[in-house]
Amino acid sequence: MTRQAKAKNKASKPSEPKKKAANKATATPQWGTLMGDGMEVLNAMHQALSRSLDAVGAETLSYSNRAVEQSVIAAGALTEARSIGDVVDVQTRCIAEAWQEASDCWIKLGESATQTVQNTQKSFSVF
């Protein structure tokens, strides 16, 4: 091939750096949009998790306070017991109340976890 043919052939083809620059220019908005959507999803997930953790903390604190109050009441009732039958009745009542309180607490925590999962799934619906 002659020098003129080579120069003409080279001039008709874009150089490799120009191709990369053109490809990069078209790819940037796609990645930018993806990153923007990803940040929105991440923010929504963070908010849902924060609300859930706040609810768990509040419920745990409330349960702890109720458990301490029940223990104090049970201790007072035990000091007033006059017979073994009274002691057994107080302990039976205290255990039944404690079981019910624990059951209610676990149910509320389960509902909170379910709500968190639902909120997180809603945040993925952005895609």
C-alpha atoms as a printed R data frame, in Angstrom:
    type eleno elety resid chain resno       x       y       z
1   ATOM     1    CA   MET     A     1   0.000   0.000   0.000
2   ATOM     2    CA   THR     A     2   1.237   3.422  -0.801
3   ATOM     3    CA   ARG     A     3   1.795   6.151   1.676
4   ATOM     4    CA   GLN     A     4  -1.185   8.142   0.383
5   ATOM     5    CA   ALA     A     5  -3.502   5.120   0.617
6   ATOM     6    CA   LYS     A     6  -2.392   4.480   4.185
7   ATOM     7    CA   ALA     A     7  -2.978   8.110   5.137
8   ATOM     8    CA   LYS     A     8  -6.398   8.103   3.482
9   ATOM     9    CA   ASN     A     9  -7.368   4.834   5.195
10  ATOM    10    CA   LYS     A    10  -6.164   6.149   8.553
11  ATOM    11    CA   ALA     A    11  -8.057   9.426   8.131
12  ATOM    12    CA   SER     A    12 -11.329   7.620   7.390
13  ATOM    13    CA   LYS     A    13 -11.199   5.511  10.589
14  ATOM    14    CA   PRO     A    14 -11.593   7.210  13.956
15  ATOM    15    CA   SER     A    15  -8.680   6.691  16.281
16  ATOM    16    CA   GLU     A    16  -8.946   4.294  19.219
17  ATOM    17    CA   PRO     A    17  -8.918   7.035  21.925
18  ATOM    18    CA   LYS     A    18 -11.740   8.840  20.141
19  ATOM    19    CA   LYS     A    19 -13.801   5.628  20.099
20  ATOM    20    CA   LYS     A    20 -13.247   5.120  23.828
21  ATOM    21    CA   ALA     A    21 -14.190   8.709  24.555
22  ATOM    22    CA   ALA     A    22 -17.382   8.361  22.505
23  ATOM    23    CA   ASN     A    23 -18.305   5.108  24.262
24  ATOM    24    CA   LYS     A    24 -17.573   6.631  27.654
25  ATOM    25    CA   ALA     A    25 -19.778   9.637  26.908
26  ATOM    26    CA   THR     A    26 -22.736   7.397  26.077
27  ATOM    27    CA   ALA     A    27 -22.172   5.067  29.076
28  ATOM    28    CA   THR     A    28 -21.909   7.781  31.743
29  ATOM    29    CA   PRO     A    29 -25.606   8.728  31.957
30  ATOM    30    CA   GLN     A    30 -26.619   5.074  32.334
31  ATOM    31    CA   TRP     A    31 -24.293   4.554  35.282
32  ATOM    32    CA   GLY     A    32 -25.274   7.884  36.755
33  ATOM    33    CA   THR     A    33 -28.955   6.936  36.660
34  ATOM    34    CA   LEU     A    34 -28.240   3.538  38.147
35  ATOM    35    CA   MET     A    35 -26.234   5.061  40.975
36  ATOM    36    CA   GLY     A    36 -28.980   7.610  41.626
37  ATOM    37    CA   ASP     A    37 -31.637   4.902  41.831
38  ATOM    38    CA   GLY     A    38 -29.360   2.807  44.016
39  ATOM    39    CA   MET     A    39 -28.906   5.670  46.445
40  ATOM    40    CA   GLU     A    40 -32.671   6.208  46.626
41  ATOM    41    CA   VAL     A    41 -33.201   2.509  47.360
42  ATOM    42    CA   LEU     A    42 -30.441   2.526  49.949
43  ATOM    43    CA   ASN     A    43 -31.942   5.596  51.619
44  ATOM    44    CA   ALA     A    44 -35.426   4.027  51.698
45  ATOM    45    CA   MET     A    45 -34.021   0.803  53.153
46  ATOM    46    CA   HIS     A    46 -32.105   2.768  55.784
47  ATOM    47    CA   GLN     A    47 -35.233   4.664  56.814
48  ATOM    48    CA   ALA     A    48 -37.299   1.455  57.038
49  ATOM    49    CA   LEU     A    49 -34.621  -0.252  59.119
50  ATOM    50    CA   SER     A    50 -34.246   2.775  61.400
51  ATOM    51    CA   ARG     A    51 -37.992   2.895  62.063
52  ATOM    52    CA   SER     A    52 -37.993  -0.825  62.788
53  ATOM    53    CA   LEU     A    53 -35.069  -0.594  65.183
54  ATOM    54    CA   ASP     A    54 -36.747   2.323  66.967
55  ATOM    55    CA   ALA     A    55 -39.902   0.230  67.367
56  ATOM    56    CA   VAL     A    56 -37.904  -2.751  68.650
57  ATOM    57    CA   GLY     A    57 -36.071  -0.572  71.151
58  ATOM    58    CA   ALA     A    58 -39.288   1.014  72.414
59  ATOM    59    CA   GLU     A    59 -41.037  -2.349  72.732
60  ATOM    60    CA   THR     A    60 -38.064  -3.925  74.517
61  ATOM    61    CA   LEU     A    61 -37.886  -1.034  76.985
62  ATOM    62    CA   SER     A    62 -41.621  -1.219  77.611
63  ATOM    63    CA   TYR     A    63 -41.443  -4.981  78.172
64  ATOM    64    CA   SER     A    64 -38.518  -4.585  80.588
65  ATOM    65    CA   ASN     A    65 -40.406  -1.963  82.596
66  ATOM    66    CA   ARG     A    66 -43.513  -4.160  82.805
67  ATOM    67    CA   ALA     A    67 -41.409  -7.170  83.858
68  ATOM    68    CA   VAL     A    68 -39.768  -5.208  86.684
69  ATOM    69    CA   GLU     A    69 -43.157  -3.890  87.859
70  ATOM    70    CA   GLN     A    70 -44.604  -7.411  87.849
71  ATOM    71    CA   SER     A    71 -41.622  -8.695  89.825
72  ATOM    72    CA   VAL     A    72 -42.079  -6.000  92.480
73  ATOM    73    CA   ILE     A    73 -45.809  -6.711  92.720
74  ATOM    74    CA   ALA     A    74 -45.144 -10.465  92.967
75  ATOM    75    CA   ALA     A    75 -42.534  -9.925  95.691
76  ATOM    76    CA   GLY     A    76 -45.024  -7.813  97.659
77  ATOM    77    CA   ALA     A    77 -47.710 -10.469  97.235
78  ATOM    78    CA   LEU     A    78 -45.311 -13.178  98.410
79  ATOM    79    CA   THR     A    79 -44.518 -11.253 101.590
80  ATOM    80    CA   GLU     A    80 -48.236 -11.137 102.369
81  ATOM    81    CA   ALA     A    81 -48.766 -14.859 101.752
82  ATOM    82    CA   ARG     A    82 -50.025 -16.705 104.848
83  ATOM    83    CA   SER     A    83 -49.721 -20.277 103.621
84  ATOM    84    CA   ILE     A    84 -48.012 -22.466 101.071
85  ATOM    85    CA   GLY     A    85 -51.205 -22.415  98.998
86  ATOM    86    CA   ASP     A    86 -51.048 -18.616  98.853
87  ATOM    87    CA   VAL     A    87 -47.398 -18.774  97.716
88  ATOM    88    CA   VAL     A    88 -48.267 -21.277  94.982
89  ATOM    89    CA   ASP     A    89 -51.201 -19.119  93.848
90  ATOM    90    CA   VAL     A    90 -49.030 -15.975  93.692
91  ATOM    91    CA   GLN     A    91 -46.285 -17.784  91.775
92  ATOM    92    CA   THR     A    92 -48.781 -19.368  89.381
93  ATOM    93    CA   ARG     A    93 -50.427 -16.020  88.678
94  ATOM    94    CA   CYS     A    94 -47.033 -14.320  88.274
95  ATOM    95    CA   ILE     A    95 -45.801 -16.965  85.817
96  ATOM    96    CA   ALA     A    96 -49.025 -16.767  83.789
97  ATOM    97    CA   GLU     A    97 -48.779 -12.968  83.577
98  ATOM    98    CA   ALA     A    98 -45.078 -13.118  82.666
99  ATOM    99    CA   TRP     A    99 -45.792 -15.685  79.940
100 ATOM   100    CA   GLN     A   100 -48.561 -13.533  78.499
101 ATOM   101    CA   GLU     A   101 -46.368 -10.401  78.546
102 ATOM   102    CA   ALA     A   102 -43.486 -12.240  76.852
103 ATOM   103    CA   SER     A   103 -45.836 -13.677  74.243
104 ATOM   104    CA   ASP     A   104 -47.290 -10.232  73.486
105 ATOM   105    CA   CYS     A   105 -43.790  -8.758  73.220
106 ATOM   106    CA   TRP     A   106 -42.623 -11.433  70.762
107 ATOM   107    CA   ILE     A   107 -45.759 -10.997  68.668
108 ATOM   108    CA   LYS     A   108 -45.159  -7.230  68.442
109 ATOM   109    CA   LEU     A   109 -41.502  -7.785  67.530
110 ATOM   110    CA   GLY     A   110 -42.546 -10.257  64.824
111 ATOM   111    CA   GLU     A   111 -45.034  -7.759  63.411
112 ATOM   112    CA   SER     A   112 -42.313  -5.113  63.394
113 ATOM   113    CA   ALA     A   113 -39.965  -7.452  61.501
114 ATOM   114    CA   THR     A   114 -42.715  -8.234  58.975
115 ATOM   115    CA   GLN     A   115 -43.391  -4.532  58.471
116 ATOM   116    CA   THR     A   116 -39.672  -3.889  57.954
117 ATOM   117    CA   VAL     A   117 -39.478  -6.567  55.267
118 ATOM   118    CA   GLN     A   118 -42.538  -5.142  53.516
119 ATOM   119    CA   ASN     A   119 -41.126  -1.607  53.608
120 ATOM   120    CA   THR     A   120 -37.788  -2.852  52.273
121 ATOM   121    CA   GLN     A   121 -39.513  -4.679  49.425
122 ATOM   122    CA   LYS     A   122 -41.400  -1.488  48.565
123 ATOM   123    CA   SER     A   123 -38.088   0.343  48.315
124 ATOM   124    CA   PHE     A   124 -36.910  -2.194  45.714
125 ATOM   125    CA   SER     A   125 -39.950  -1.445  43.551
126 ATOM   126    CA   VAL     A   126 -38.072   1.647  42.311
127 ATOM   127    CA   PHE     A   127 -36.326  -0.618  39.809
